[in-house]
Amino acid sequence: MNAFHRCAALLGIALVAAQAQAVDFSFAPASGTLTQGNGNSYSGTVNGLTITATAWSNANKAGKFQTATLNVANDGLGVCTSVHCTTGMLDNSSGSSDMILFSFSSAVNLQSLGLQQVGSDSDLSVWAGTGSTFSPNNKKPTKLGTASLIDNSNAVAGFRTVGLAGFTGSYDWIAVAARIGQTNDFALLKSLTVNPVAQPVPEAATWMTMLAGLGLVGFAVSRRTHT
């Protein structure tokens, strides 16, 4: 393969790499690394994208989120708090709400959330935003912004897929809580599917520079071939 063809091939590879492919993080069973104790975390990497999960609950008198214990069960991720851990799931049975915060190593577009509904309901409150240093610590739910409310109309326990098409931007984190202001919602989070944000397409001037460079290489190769 001559120099011109090598350059053309490298340009083609770069263009293909810029097209982001969906990444599916599975938490059942979890294949990443889990630390232990209150304020612990789970992290896993798929196709170069790293996700980190932490547990939170507003099970205190002020109603502000505090660190909790992330529970990794066979059917997915749940939450335990100092107030209750009878289920180890994401729930609001005690009048407070558990939440799991997922942070990404680079910006993503949100696709879908997979969960295991336990019992007759699994309504959710969901937030997403930007900022790699975001933390819900000591914040009331209203301070996280306006939540998207996910209503589940199926009263039979089982696997559910929650579409996240309503989140149309690019995000560094997503927070999923048992529905704020309700009770008796129970779920384990099984998977999360996202698309890494693709690298921006080069501007016209950049394309012209690359094409001019390829042309010069081709011209040089042609001259050398015919001398």
Disulfide bonds with the S-S distance in Angstrom:
Cys80-Cys85 1.79
